Amino acid sequence: MAHQAFLNPGFRAANAGRHFARPGDGLIDNISSVGGDIAALASLQSQLAAADARQSLTKAIPAVAGLVVAVLLAVAGTVAIIGGLALWIAEKFHLETSVALMLTGLGALVLVALLGVISVRLLLSSATTFRRSIEELQRNIAWIKTTLAHSGR
């Protein structure tokens, strides 16, 4: 035990000069040290996830704003623009008003679909920052497994 490195340097300072009578104290100390390390890793992992969430939300703001604008334009502007365009088409091409309304409505829906697809792609790409948290969590879990597997040696 004299050449053993401690993960928790405060333990050595706090327990300097003490002699433990029970033979199981080394194992208990190791378990508590690993437990402290796991708790520290969990804390750091949650901080990283929170930072990634903030960054992801910041990146998502333009996409959400784009979707809101798309919906507002689709609801408010569609009626007036399609109505006026349909009446103009009906006059210009000597069509019935109902046919002109359906054609312009279809054109408006195509534009809304395009804007929606672009906004959804932007929104999905804003979640890529969580890869960093996932990769770090996988590394931490692998470290914990390795530490527990080799702790009895």
N, C-alpha and C positions, 0 to 999 in steps of 0.2 A: 504494500500500500504506500510505501514511501515514495515511489516513483510514479504514482498514478496522477494523471492530470485531472483537475476538477473543471467541470463545465461552469459551475457556479463559484466564482472566486470569493464571493461573500461568505460561502459556507466555511471555507478554510479559515478566514479571519475570525469569524464568529466562534468557531469551535477549536481554536488553537489551544493546545495544552490540555485538552480534555481527553480522557481515556474512556473508551466505551467498553463496558463489561460484556455486553451481549454479543455473541458471534454473528448474528444476523444483521447488524447495523450497516455493514457495507452494502448489502443487497437493498436494504430499505433506502439508504442514501442514494444509490444508483437509480432506483425506481422513482424517488422523489425528484431527482435531477432530470430524468427523462420526462417526467410529468411537467416540470417547470419549462423545459424546452418545448414540449408540445403546446403548452399554453401560450408561450411566446410566439411560436409559429402561427397558432390560430389567430392571435391578435394581429400579427403582421399581415396574415392572409386577409383578414376582414378589412384592414386599412387599405390594402391594395384593391380589394373589390370595391370599396367605397370610392376610391380615386378613379377607378375604371368606370364606375357608374356615373360619376360627375362628368368625366370626359365624354362618355357616350351620350349623355343627355345634352351636353353642349353641342356635340356634333349633330344631334337629332333635331335641334331647334329649327334650322332652315327647312328640313323635310316636313316637319309638323306644320310649320307656317305655310309651306307650299300646299299641303293637303287642305288646310283650313281655307286658304284663298281659293283653291280649286272647288271646294264644296260651296263656298259662298257665291262664286261666279256661276257655278252650275245651277244653283237654285234661283238666285236673284236675276242674273242677266239673261238666262236662257229664255225665259218667257218673252221678254221685250224684244230681244234680238231675233229670236226665231220667228216671232209673230211678224215683225216688220220685214224680215227677209223673205218669209213665206209670201206675204202680200206682194212684195216687189217681184218675186219670181213668178207668181201667178199672173201679174200684169204683163211682165216682160215676155214670157213664153206662152201666154194664153192657156195656162193650165187652170185646173180647178184649184180652189183655195186649199182643200183638204190634201191634195197630192203635194202641193208646194209646202204645206206645214210638215208633212211626214218627211220629205226630203231634207228640209233644213233641220228638223229635229234629229235625224240620223247623223247629219254632219256635225252637229253640236255634241252628240254623244261620242263620236269618234275623237273629237278634240279633248273632251273631258277624260276619256280613257287613256289617251296619250299622256296627258299631264299627270294622271293618277299613277300610271306605270313608272314614270320618271321619279315621282315623289316617293313611291314605295321602294324603288331601288336605292334611293338616297337614304331612306330610313333603315333599310336592311344593312347597308354598308356602315352605318353609324355604330352597329353593335360589334364590330370586329375588334374593338379594344378589349373585350372580355377574354380574348385568346390569351392575353398576358396573364390574367388571373388564373385561368384554367391551367396553363402550362406551369405556373409557379405552384399551384396546388398539387399537381401531379408530381412535381419534383419533391415537394415537402412530404407527401405520402410515401414516396419511394425512400426518402431519407429515414422516415420513422420506421418503415419496415426493415431497412438495413440495420438501423441502430438496435431495434428489438431483437433481430436475428443474431447479432454479434455481441449482445450485451452480456451473455453468460460465458463468454470466452476469455 
